Amino acid sequence: MTVESAGTDLVKIGSYLDVRNVGEMRNVLTKAQESAAGDLVVDMSALQVIDAAGLGLLTAAHVRGERTGHRLVLRNCSKELRRVLAVTRLNRVLHLERGSLDLSA
């Protein structure tokens, strides 16, 4: 997994967010949330695989952000990821950037 931080308010993740790299990603998100001036945007455009550990990480980061007043916003979610979030009902909890959704997909 490749994790890139672009500034303090944007984190780009790689193609996998699963049990193998959730610890590394937790550290990156925690540091980014601590230093973010506003909402933290997580670019999901490269994501191909996510498992329960990855979903748990996003949920925990969301809760942490809500406590500090800085939302965690998911950007560029694929159709497949949106489907997983809908099935798990996390689409009702997590903040998805509306401008990046292709509703025809």
N, CA, C and O atoms as a Tinker XYZ file with bonds, in Angstrom:
   420  protein
     1  N      0.839000   -1.183000    0.000000    73     2
     2  CA     0.000000    0.000000    0.000000    64     1     3
     3  C      0.877000    1.237000    0.000000    63     2     4     5
     4  O      1.892000    1.297000    0.694000    81     3
     5  N      0.480000    2.204000   -0.772000    73     3     6
     6  CA     1.170000    3.472000   -0.816000    64     5     7
     7  C      0.308000    4.518000   -0.156000    63     6     8     9
     8  O     -0.863000    4.681000   -0.496000    81     7
     9  N      0.885000    5.218000    0.779000    73     7    10
    10  CA     0.175000    6.300000    1.449000    64     9    11
    11  C      0.908000    7.585000    1.152000    63    10    12    13
    12  O      2.108000    7.697000    1.402000    81    11
    13  N      0.198000    8.544000    0.623000    73    11    14
    14  CA     0.795000    9.838000    0.331000    64    13    15
    15  C      0.043000   10.906000    1.102000    63    14    16    17
    16  O     -1.187000   10.885000    1.153000    81    15
    17  N      0.758000   11.823000    1.693000    73    15    18
    18  CA     0.124000   12.966000    2.324000    64    17    19
    19  C      0.430000   14.173000    1.472000    63    18    20    21
    20  O      1.594000   14.479000    1.214000    81    19
    21  N     -0.593000   14.854000    1.039000    73    19    22
    22  CA    -0.429000   16.066000    0.241000    64    21    23
    23  C     -0.976000   17.212000    1.068000    63    22    24    25
    24  O     -2.188000   17.422000    1.111000    81    23
    25  N     -0.107000   17.951000    1.721000    73    23    26
    26  CA    -0.559000   19.001000    2.622000    64    25    27
    27  C     -1.049000   18.383000    3.913000    63    26    28    29
    28  O     -0.804000   17.207000    4.183000    81    27
    29  N     -1.735000   19.169000    4.700000    73    27    30
    30  CA    -2.208000   18.654000    5.986000    64    29    31
    31  C     -3.651000   18.191000    5.933000    63    30    32    33
    32  O     -4.122000   17.553000    6.875000    81    31
    33  N     -4.370000   18.494000    4.853000    73    31    34
    34  CA    -5.790000   18.194000    4.825000    64    33    35
    35  C     -6.183000   17.135000    3.809000    63    34    36    37
    36  O     -7.376000   16.892000    3.627000    81    35
    37  N     -5.242000   16.502000    3.145000    73    35    38
    38  CA    -5.534000   15.482000    2.143000    64    37    39
    39  C     -4.616000   14.286000    2.336000    63    38    40    41
    40  O     -3.398000   14.431000    2.440000    81    39
    41  N     -5.217000   13.103000    2.383000    73    39    42
    42  CA    -4.461000   11.858000    2.453000    64    41    43
    43  C     -4.914000   10.991000    1.296000    63    42    44    45
    44  O     -6.110000   10.769000    1.111000    81    43
    45  N     -3.956000   10.497000    0.513000    73    43    46
    46  CA    -4.253000    9.591000   -0.594000    64    45    47
    47  C     -3.814000    8.200000   -0.176000    63    46    48    49
    48  O     -2.690000    8.003000    0.285000    81    47
    49  N     -4.706000    7.244000   -0.341000    73    47    50
    50  CA    -4.329000    5.882000    0.012000    64    49    51
    51  C     -4.136000    5.061000   -1.249000    63    50    52    53
    52  O     -4.570000    5.444000   -2.336000    81    51
    53  N     -3.483000    3.934000   -1.083000    73    51    54
    54  CA    -3.187000    3.068000   -2.220000    64    53    55
    55  C     -4.327000    2.127000   -2.539000    63    54    56    57
    56  O     -5.483000    2.394000   -2.211000    81    55
    57  N     -3.991000    1.022000   -3.182000    73    55    58
    58  CA    -5.016000    0.127000   -3.699000    64    57    59
    59  C     -5.585000   -0.830000   -2.656000    63    58    60    61
    60  O     -6.629000   -1.438000   -2.896000    81    59
    61  N     -4.927000   -0.982000   -1.504000    73    59    62
    62  CA    -5.400000   -1.916000   -0.486000    64    61    63
    63  C     -5.573000   -1.214000    0.845000    63    62    64    65
    64  O     -4.714000   -0.437000    1.263000    81    63
    65  N     -6.684000   -1.487000    1.510000    73    63    66
    66  CA    -6.907000   -1.049000    2.885000    64    65    67
    67  C     -7.484000   -2.255000    3.604000    63    66    68    69
    68  O     -8.697000   -2.451000    3.669000    81    67
    69  N     -6.572000   -3.056000    4.143000    73    67    70
    70  CA    -6.982000   -4.306000    4.765000    64    69    71
    71  C     -6.143000   -4.590000    6.000000    63    70    72    73
    72  O     -5.340000   -3.759000    6.423000    81    71
    73  N     -6.333000   -5.750000    6.561000    73    71    74
    74  CA    -5.699000   -6.104000    7.829000    64    73    75
    75  C     -4.165000   -6.008000    7.758000    63    74    76    77
    76  O     -3.511000   -5.797000    8.780000    81    75
    77  N     -3.600000   -6.161000    6.569000    73    75    78
    78  CA    -2.147000   -6.121000    6.434000    64    77    79
    79  C     -1.567000   -4.726000    6.628000    63    78    80    81
    80  O     -0.417000   -4.594000    7.048000    81    79
    81  N     -2.333000   -3.690000    6.332000    73    79    82
    82  CA    -1.770000   -2.347000    6.404000    64    81    83
    83  C     -2.615000   -1.364000    7.210000    63    82    84    85
    84  O     -2.360000   -0.160000    7.185000    81    83
    85  N     -3.610000   -1.868000    7.916000    73    83    86
    86  CA    -4.490000   -0.975000    8.661000    64    85    87
    87  C     -3.739000   -0.255000    9.788000    63    86    88    89
    88  O     -4.086000    0.878000   10.120000    81    87
    89  N     -2.744000   -0.869000   10.368000    73    87    90
    90  CA    -1.954000   -0.211000   11.428000    64    89    91
    91  C     -1.197000    0.989000   10.899000    63    90    92    93
    92  O     -1.185000    2.051000   11.522000    81    91
    93  N     -0.566000    0.820000    9.753000    73    91    94
    94  CA     0.166000    1.921000    9.122000    64    93    95
    95  C     -0.789000    3.063000    8.766000    63    94    96    97
    96  O     -0.492000    4.234000    9.002000    81    95
    97  N     -1.930000    2.703000    8.202000    73    95    98
    98  CA    -2.902000    3.722000    7.799000    64    97    99
    99  C     -3.493000    4.434000    9.014000    63    98   100   101
   100  O     -3.768000    5.633000    8.953000    81    99
   101  N     -3.690000    3.711000   10.110000    73    99   102
   102  CA    -4.198000    4.321000   11.347000    64   101   103
   103  C     -3.248000    5.422000   11.812000    63   102   104   105
   104  O     -3.682000    6.512000   12.184000    81   103
   105  N     -1.945000    5.126000   11.786000    73   103   106
   106  CA    -0.953000    6.129000   12.190000    64   105   107
   107  C     -0.996000    7.353000   11.285000    63   106   108   109
   108  O     -0.945000    8.484000   11.768000    81   107
   109  N     -1.088000    7.134000    9.983000    73   107   110
   110  CA    -1.127000    8.239000    9.022000    64   109   111
   111  C     -2.368000    9.099000    9.241000    63   110   112   113
   112  O     -2.280000   10.326000    9.289000    81   111
   113  N     -3.530000    8.446000    9.376000    73   111   114
   114  CA    -4.768000    9.208000    9.569000    64   113   115
   115  C     -4.776000    9.968000   10.890000    63   114   116   117
   116  O     -5.232000   11.110000   10.951000    81   115
   117  N     -4.275000    9.339000   11.939000    73   115   118
   118  CA    -4.231000   10.003000   13.243000    64   117   119
   119  C     -3.361000   11.248000   13.187000    63   118   120   121
   120  O     -3.768000   12.309000   13.662000    81   119
   121  N     -2.165000   11.133000   12.609000    73   119   122
   122  CA    -1.278000   12.294000   12.496000    64   121   123
   123  C     -1.895000   13.378000   11.625000    63   122   124   125
   124  O     -1.801000   14.564000   11.940000    81   123
   125  N     -2.528000   12.966000   10.525000    73   123   126
   126  CA    -3.148000   13.943000    9.626000    64   125   127
   127  C     -4.313000   14.645000   10.315000    63   126   128   129
   128  O     -4.491000   15.851000   10.145000    81   127
   129  N     -5.102000   13.916000   11.085000    73   127   130
   130  CA    -6.227000   14.528000   11.790000    64   129   131
   131  C     -5.747000   15.491000   12.870000    63   130   132   133
   132  O     -6.359000   16.535000   13.092000    81   131
   133  N     -4.665000   15.143000   13.532000    73   131   134
   134  CA    -4.124000   16.025000   14.575000    64   133   135
   135  C     -3.607000   17.329000   14.004000    63   134   136   137
   136  O     -3.682000   18.362000   14.670000    81   135
   137  N     -3.083000   17.309000   12.783000    73   135   138
   138  CA    -2.497000   18.514000   12.203000    64   137   139
   139  C     -3.422000   19.238000   11.229000    63   138   140   141
   140  O     -3.085000   20.322000   10.754000    81   139
   141  N     -4.584000   18.656000   10.923000    73   139   142
   142  CA    -5.493000   19.263000    9.946000    64   141   143
   143  C     -6.099000   20.554000   10.499000    63   142   144   145
   144  O     -6.496000   20.625000   11.662000    81   143
   145  N     -6.158000   21.559000    9.645000    73   143   146
   146  CA    -6.773000   22.832000   10.031000    64   145   147
   147  C     -8.292000   22.752000    9.962000    63   146   148   149
   148  O     -8.988000   23.455000   10.694000    81   147
   149  N     -8.804000   21.900000    9.089000    73   147   150
   150  CA   -10.254000   21.738000    8.914000    64   149   151
   151  C    -10.571000   20.280000    8.709000    63   150   152   153
   152  O     -9.993000   19.407000    9.357000    81   151
   153  N    -11.491000   20.021000    7.806000    73   151   154
   154  CA   -11.852000   18.642000    7.489000    64   153   155
   155  C    -10.672000   17.922000    6.845000    63   154   156   157
   156  O     -9.866000   18.529000    6.140000    81   155
   157  N    -10.586000   16.620000    7.097000    73   155   158
   158  CA    -9.556000   15.799000    6.478000    64   157   159
   159  C    -10.183000   15.026000    5.329000    63   158   160   161
   160  O    -11.131000   14.268000    5.536000    81   159
   161  N     -9.669000   15.209000    4.130000    73   159   162
   162  CA   -10.170000   14.533000    2.939000    64   161   163
   163  C     -9.283000   13.316000    2.680000    63   162   164   165
   164  O     -8.057000   13.420000    2.657000    81   163
   165  N     -9.917000   12.174000    2.487000    73   163   166
   166  CA    -9.211000   10.936000    2.168000    64   165   167
   167  C     -9.567000   10.569000    0.730000    63   166   168   169
   168  O    -10.719000   10.261000    0.425000    81   167
   169  N     -8.569000   10.605000   -0.145000    73   167   170
   170  CA    -8.770000   10.288000   -1.554000    64   169   171
   171  C     -8.748000    8.773000   -1.716000    63   170   172   173
   172  O     -7.734000    8.119000   -1.474000    81   171
   173  N     -9.894000    8.231000   -2.130000    73   171   174
   174  CA   -10.065000    6.784000   -2.251000    64   173   175
   175  C     -9.953000    6.310000   -3.701000    63   174   176   177
   176  O    -10.282000    5.160000   -3.993000    81   175
   177  N     -9.501000    7.163000   -4.607000    73   175   178
   178  CA    -9.536000    6.845000   -6.041000    64   177   179
   179  C     -8.716000    5.620000   -6.415000    63   178   180   181
   180  O     -9.068000    4.940000   -7.379000    81   179
   181  N     -7.652000    5.307000   -5.710000    73   179   182
   182  CA    -6.814000    4.160000   -6.048000    64   181   183
   183  C     -7.257000    2.873000   -5.349000    63   182   184   185
   184  O     -6.744000    1.797000   -5.659000    81   183
   185  N     -8.191000    2.969000   -4.421000    73   183   186
   186  CA    -8.593000    1.815000   -3.621000    64   185   187
   187  C     -9.266000    0.743000   -4.469000    63   186   188   189
   188  O    -10.203000    1.024000   -5.217000    81   187
   189  N     -8.781000   -0.479000   -4.343000    73   187   190
   190  CA    -9.357000   -1.624000   -5.045000    64   189   191
   191  C     -9.898000   -2.668000   -4.087000    63   190   192   193
   192  O    -10.868000   -3.358000   -4.401000    81   191
   193  N     -9.269000   -2.792000   -2.901000    73   191   194
   194  CA    -9.647000   -3.823000   -1.939000    64   193   195
   195  C     -9.772000   -3.201000   -0.559000    63   194   196   197
   196  O     -8.876000   -2.497000   -0.095000    81   195
   197  N    -10.908000   -3.474000    0.096000    73   195   198
   198  CA   -11.101000   -3.054000    1.484000    64   197   199
   199  C    -11.762000   -4.211000    2.214000    63   198   200   201
   200  O    -12.633000   -4.881000    1.658000    81   199
   201  N    -11.355000   -4.451000    3.453000    73   199   202
   202  CA   -11.970000   -5.512000    4.243000    64   201   203
   203  C    -12.553000   -4.911000    5.518000    63   202   204   205
   204  O    -12.586000   -3.690000    5.676000    81   203
   205  N    -13.009000   -5.762000    6.416000    73   203   206
   206  CA   -13.643000   -5.298000    7.649000    64   205   207
   207  C    -12.692000   -4.453000    8.490000    63   206   208   209
   208  O    -13.124000   -3.497000    9.134000    81   207
   209  N    -11.413000   -4.789000    8.494000    73   207   210
   210  CA   -10.442000   -3.996000    9.247000    64   209   211
   211  C    -10.340000   -2.587000    8.670000    63   210   212   213
   212  O    -10.255000   -1.614000    9.418000    81   211
   213  N    -10.348000   -2.477000    7.356000    73   211   214
   214  CA   -10.308000   -1.167000    6.709000    64   213   215
   215  C    -11.555000   -0.353000    6.995000    63   214   216   217
   216  O    -11.470000    0.846000    7.259000    81   215
   217  N    -12.717000   -1.002000    6.943000    73   215   218
   218  CA   -13.968000   -0.317000    7.259000    64   217   219
   219  C    -13.980000    0.138000    8.723000    63   218   220   221
   220  O    -14.455000    1.229000    9.040000    81   219
   221  N    -13.456000   -0.706000    9.598000    73   219   222
   222  CA   -13.357000   -0.332000   11.011000    64   221   223
   223  C    -12.444000    0.857000   11.217000    63   222   224   225
   224  O    -12.728000    1.730000   12.037000    81   223
   225  N    -11.352000    0.895000   10.480000    73   223   226
   226  CA   -10.419000    2.020000   10.566000    64   225   227
   227  C    -11.096000    3.319000   10.144000    63   226   228   229
   228  O    -10.963000    4.338000   10.822000    81   227
   229  N    -11.826000    3.286000    9.022000    73   227   230
   230  CA   -12.522000    4.486000    8.555000    64   229   231
   231  C    -13.567000    4.942000    9.567000    63   230   232   233
   232  O    -13.735000    6.141000    9.793000    81   231
   233  N    -14.265000    3.996000   10.170000    73   231   234
   234  CA   -15.270000    4.333000   11.173000    64   233   235
   235  C    -14.624000    4.957000   12.402000    63   234   236   237
   236  O    -15.117000    5.960000   12.919000    81   235
   237  N    -13.533000    4.377000   12.872000    73   235   238
   238  CA   -12.832000    4.925000   14.040000    64   237   239
   239  C    -12.278000    6.315000   13.751000    63   238   240   241
   240  O    -12.340000    7.200000   14.605000    81   239
   241  N    -11.741000    6.510000   12.559000    73   239   242
   242  CA   -11.225000    7.828000   12.184000    64   241   243
   243  C    -12.365000    8.841000   12.088000    63   242   244   245
   244  O    -12.193000   10.009000   12.438000    81   243
   245  N    -13.518000    8.397000   11.617000    73   243   246
   246  CA   -14.700000    9.263000   11.561000    64   245   247
   247  C    -15.090000    9.718000   12.973000    63   246   248   249
   248  O    -15.314000   10.905000   13.210000    81   247
   249  N    -15.167000    8.776000   13.892000    73   247   250
   250  CA   -15.538000    9.090000   15.277000    64   249   251
   251  C    -14.514000   10.036000   15.895000    63   250   252   253
   252  O    -14.884000   10.999000   16.566000    81   251
   253  N    -13.239000    9.768000   15.675000    73   251   254
   254  CA   -12.178000   10.630000   16.201000    64   253   255
   255  C    -12.307000   12.046000   15.628000    63   254   256   257
   256  O    -12.136000   13.030000   16.348000    81   255
   257  N    -12.605000   12.137000   14.345000    73   255   258
   258  CA   -12.784000   13.437000   13.718000    64   257   259
   259  C    -13.986000   14.187000   14.255000    63   258   260   261
   260  O    -13.920000   15.399000   14.461000    81   259
   261  N    -15.082000   13.483000   14.484000    73   259   262
   262  CA   -16.286000   14.118000   15.031000    64   261   263
   263  C    -16.017000   14.678000   16.423000    63   262   264   265
   264  O    -16.526000   15.743000   16.774000    81   263
   265  N    -15.225000   13.969000   17.211000    73   263   266
   266  CA   -14.887000   14.443000   18.559000    64   265   267
   267  C    -14.071000   15.718000   18.537000    63   266   268   269
   268  O    -14.205000   16.563000   19.422000    81   267
   269  N    -13.224000   15.860000   17.524000    73   267   270
   270  CA   -12.349000   17.032000   17.448000    64   269   271
   271  C    -12.936000   18.148000   16.595000    63   270   272   273
   272  O    -12.351000   19.226000   16.493000    81   271
   273  N    -14.084000   17.896000   15.985000    73   271   274
   274  CA   -14.719000   18.910000   15.161000    64   273   275
   275  C    -14.196000   18.983000   13.735000    63   274   276   277
   276  O    -14.474000   19.943000   13.017000    81   275
   277  N    -13.440000   17.974000   13.324000    73   275   278
   278  CA   -12.898000   17.919000   11.956000    64   277   279
   279  C    -13.417000   16.658000   11.287000    63   278   280   281
   280  O    -13.016000   15.547000   11.634000    81   279
   281  N    -14.303000   16.837000   10.333000    73   279   282
   282  CA   -14.893000   15.681000    9.665000    64   281   283
   283  C    -13.858000   14.933000    8.823000    63   282   284   285
   284  O    -12.895000   15.514000    8.322000    81   283
   285  N    -14.087000   13.639000    8.686000    73   283   286
   286  CA   -13.343000   12.793000    7.758000    64   285   287
   287  C    -14.218000   12.669000    6.519000    63   286   288   289
   288  O    -15.339000   12.167000    6.604000    81   287
   289  N    -13.726000   13.118000    5.373000    73   287   290
   290  CA   -14.506000   13.141000    4.146000    64   289   291
   291  C    -13.849000   12.211000    3.126000    63   290   292   293
   292  O    -12.667000   12.353000    2.815000    81   291
   293  N    -14.627000   11.262000    2.613000    73   291   294
   294  CA   -14.116000   10.324000    1.607000    64   293   295
   295  C    -14.379000   10.889000    0.222000    63   294   296   297
   296  O    -15.510000   11.242000   -0.110000    81   295
   297  N    -13.326000   10.971000   -0.583000    73   295   298
   298  CA   -13.406000   11.530000   -1.932000    64   297   299
   299  C    -13.115000   10.443000   -2.960000    63   298   300   301
   300  O    -12.330000    9.531000   -2.704000    81   299
   301  N    -13.748000   10.546000   -4.116000    73   299   302
   302  CA   -13.494000    9.642000   -5.252000    64   301   303
   303  C    -13.746000    8.176000   -4.911000    63   302   304   305
   304  O    -12.931000    7.310000   -5.229000    81   303
   305  N    -14.874000    7.904000   -4.266000    73   303   306
   306  CA   -15.242000    6.520000   -3.956000    64   305   307
   307  C    -15.769000    5.840000   -5.218000    63   306   308   309
   308  O    -16.629000    6.379000   -5.915000    81   307
   309  N    -15.256000    4.678000   -5.494000    73   307   310
   310  CA   -15.702000    3.915000   -6.672000    64   309   311
   311  C    -17.116000    3.389000   -6.450000    63   310   312   313
   312  O    -17.640000    3.404000   -5.336000    81   311
   313  N    -17.704000    2.934000   -7.520000    73   311   314
   314  CA   -19.036000    2.333000   -7.456000    64   313   315
   315  C    -19.024000    1.129000   -6.510000    63   314   316   317
   316  O    -19.962000    0.937000   -5.736000    81   315
   317  N    -17.974000    0.330000   -6.572000    73   315   318
   318  CA   -17.860000   -0.858000   -5.720000    64   317   319
   319  C    -17.744000   -0.471000   -4.250000    63   318   320   321
   320  O    -18.374000   -1.088000   -3.391000    81   319
   321  N    -16.943000    0.547000   -3.962000    73   319   322
   322  CA   -16.797000    0.991000   -2.575000    64   321   323
   323  C    -18.111000    1.559000   -2.067000    63   322   324   325
   324  O    -18.505000    1.284000   -0.934000    81   323
   325  N    -18.790000    2.342000   -2.881000    73   323   326
   326  CA   -20.097000    2.875000   -2.466000    64   325   327
   327  C    -21.072000    1.739000   -2.180000    63   326   328   329
   328  O    -21.890000    1.837000   -1.265000    81   327
   329  N    -20.990000    0.665000   -2.957000    73   327   330
   330  CA   -21.857000   -0.495000   -2.731000    64   329   331
   331  C    -21.532000   -1.150000   -1.386000    63   330   332   333
   332  O    -22.443000   -1.486000   -0.629000    81   331
   333  N    -20.255000   -1.332000   -1.086000    73   331   334
   334  CA   -19.851000   -1.916000    0.200000    64   333   335
   335  C    -20.332000   -1.028000    1.350000    63   334   336   337
   336  O    -20.839000   -1.528000    2.354000    81   335
   337  N    -20.172000    0.277000    1.202000    73   335   338
   338  CA   -20.618000    1.203000    2.249000    64   337   339
   339  C    -22.136000    1.159000    2.414000    63   338   340   341
   340  O    -22.638000    1.300000    3.529000    81   339
   341  N    -22.864000    0.967000    1.326000    73   339   342
   342  CA   -24.324000    0.881000    1.402000    64   341   343
   343  C    -24.760000   -0.419000    2.087000    63   342   344   345
   344  O    -25.653000   -0.411000    2.934000    81   343
   345  N    -24.127000   -1.529000    1.715000    73   343   346
   346  CA   -24.486000   -2.822000    2.306000    64   345   347
   347  C    -24.219000   -2.819000    3.806000    63   346   348   349
   348  O    -25.003000   -3.374000    4.575000    81   347
   349  N    -23.135000   -2.210000    4.222000    73   347   350
   350  CA   -22.784000   -2.146000    5.647000    64   349   351
   351  C    -23.457000   -0.967000    6.351000    63   350   352   353
   352  O    -23.325000   -0.800000    7.563000    81   351
   353  N    -24.173000   -0.158000    5.586000    73   351   354
   354  CA   -24.860000    1.044000    6.064000    64   353   355
   355  C    -23.912000    2.117000    6.586000    63   354   356   357
   356  O    -24.333000    3.051000    7.270000    81   355
   357  N    -22.651000    1.980000    6.264000    73   355   358
   358  CA   -21.687000    3.007000    6.648000    64   357   359
   359  C    -21.854000    4.268000    5.810000    63   358   360   361
   360  O    -21.344000    5.327000    6.177000    81   359
   361  N    -22.557000    4.169000    4.696000    73   359   362
   362  CA   -22.826000    5.360000    3.889000    64   361   363
   363  C    -23.723000    6.335000    4.651000    63   362   364   365
   364  O    -23.801000    7.510000    4.293000    81   363
   365  N    -24.393000    5.865000    5.688000    73   363   366
   366  CA   -25.220000    6.721000    6.532000    64   365   367
   367  C    -24.427000    7.364000    7.659000    63   366   368   369
   368  O    -24.910000    8.280000    8.326000    81   367
   369  N    -23.214000    6.883000    7.868000    73   367   370
   370  CA   -22.375000    7.378000    8.960000    64   369   371
   371  C    -21.214000    8.209000    8.426000    63   370   372   373
   372  O    -20.980000    9.330000    8.878000    81   371
   373  N    -20.495000    7.650000    7.466000    73   371   374
   374  CA   -19.318000    8.319000    6.919000    64   373   375
   375  C    -19.734000    9.432000    5.970000    63   374   376   377
   376  O    -20.808000    9.378000    5.371000    81   375
   377  N    -18.886000   10.434000    5.837000    73   375   378
   378  CA   -19.153000   11.559000    4.942000    64   377   379
   379  C    -18.492000   11.287000    3.591000    63   378   380   381
   380  O    -17.269000   11.179000    3.499000    81   379
   381  N    -19.314000   11.179000    2.545000    73   379   382
   382  CA   -18.809000   10.990000    1.186000    64   381   383
   383  C    -18.942000   12.323000    0.470000    63   382   384   385
   384  O    -19.986000   12.974000    0.528000    81   383
   385  N    -17.883000   12.717000   -0.199000    73   383   386
   386  CA   -17.915000   13.971000   -0.943000    64   385   387
   387  C    -18.902000   13.825000   -2.099000    63   386   388   389
   388  O    -18.724000   12.970000   -2.966000    81   387
   389  N    -19.920000   14.643000   -2.113000    73   387   390
   390  CA   -20.980000   14.525000   -3.119000    64   389   391
   391  C    -20.490000   14.859000   -4.524000    63   390   392   393
   392  O    -20.927000   14.224000   -5.484000    81   391
   393  N    -19.614000   15.817000   -4.670000    73   391   394
   394  CA   -19.140000   16.215000   -5.981000    64   393   395
   395  C    -18.395000   15.124000   -6.715000    63   394   396   397
   396  O    -18.280000   15.168000   -7.940000    81   395
   397  N    -17.883000   14.133000   -5.978000    73   395   398
   398  CA   -17.086000   13.078000   -6.615000    64   397   399
   399  C    -17.934000   11.851000   -6.961000    63   398   400   401
   400  O    -17.409000   10.876000   -7.499000    81   399
   401  N    -19.225000   11.884000   -6.665000    73   399   402
   402  CA   -20.065000   10.725000   -6.942000    64   401   403
   403  C    -20.637000   10.809000   -8.344000    63   402   404   405
   404  O    -21.228000   11.819000   -8.725000    81   403
   405  N    -20.461000    9.758000   -9.098000    73   403   406
   406  CA   -21.086000    9.649000  -10.402000    64   405   407
   407  C    -22.351000    8.840000  -10.208000    63   406   408   409
   408  O    -22.297000    7.612000  -10.143000    81   407
   409  N    -23.495000    9.511000  -10.115000    73   407   410
   410  CA   -24.744000    8.846000   -9.785000    64   409   411
   411  C    -25.250000    7.950000  -10.906000    63   410   412   413
   412  O    -26.145000    7.136000  -10.678000    81   411
   413  N    -24.711000    8.075000  -12.091000    73   411   414
   414  CA   -25.125000    7.222000  -13.186000    64   413   415
   415  C    -24.405000    5.887000  -13.184000    63   414   416   417
   416  O    -24.784000    4.974000  -13.917000    81   415
   417  N    -23.376000    5.767000  -12.369000    73   415   418
   418  CA   -22.584000    4.525000  -12.330000    64   417   419
   419  C    -23.298000    3.437000  -11.573000    63   418   420
   420  O    -22.775000    2.330000  -11.445000    81   419
